Amino acid sequence: MATHRVKFTFLQQLITLPIIYDLGKQFKIVTNIRRADVTEDRGWVVLELVGDMEEIERGLEWVAAKGVRVDPVQGDIVEG
């Protein structure tokens, strides 16, 4: 099992879509929200993803294809 931390940045039209939920349902990935900031016109979420690295990569490609910006995160955003 691999652990991968990423930041998703959502455009306004994507904020209300259940993209994180769908990511966990459609792929064998456990999603753990570490930090987030969402308003009515923008949003970002830092996630810890756990699963096989190939499955995580497939899931991240799917998220990016939805129009979400995906950036890597180094270290633990909550624990320092």
Secondary structure, 3 states (H helix, E strand, C coil): CEEEEEEEEECHHHCCCCHHHHHHHHCCCEEEEEEEEECCCCEEEEEEEEECHHHHHHHHHHHHHCCCEEEECCCCCCCC
